[in-house]
Amino acid sequence: AANCARLEDLSLGCGSTSPQQPDAALAAIANGCAHMRTLSLRANLLSDEGLRCLNGRADALEQLALQDVQDVSPGGLLRLVLHGLPRLRALSADMQAVMIGEFLEALLCARVADSGVMD
């Protein structure tokens, strides 16, 4: 990924049985693709740790799509959306209904707290 500095759009699917590979791949992408605007990942072994690699390194990212990401928690996704991707405009995440509910509830609470309504 170090030679892909101009890459703007990427779609990847990882079907490995090694839990380190999807997170390591995302770390390499985050470090080498500073102009990435659209990222689509399909990797059932991607985790919150992998998403943390995007914090502060994927500032140009505007669209993020996650499919089959069973090890990504609502909290991990929330931290990324609120603090790690300043230009994010579109998010698509394939999550279980319970996790979607937890994510939306946490997102609403965070937005209300940021607006000062709860002070």
DAVEN-V239901 format. One line per field, one symbol per residue. phi: phi as a letter, one per 40 degrees, with the letter a starting at -180 (. if undefined). A space follows every 50 residues. Layout:
phi->???
//
This chain:
phi->.ccbcccbbabbbbbccccccccccccccccbbcbcbbbbbbacbcbddc cdccdgbbcccbbbbbbfbccccdccccdcccbbbcbcbbbbbcbcdccc cccccccccccccccgccc
//
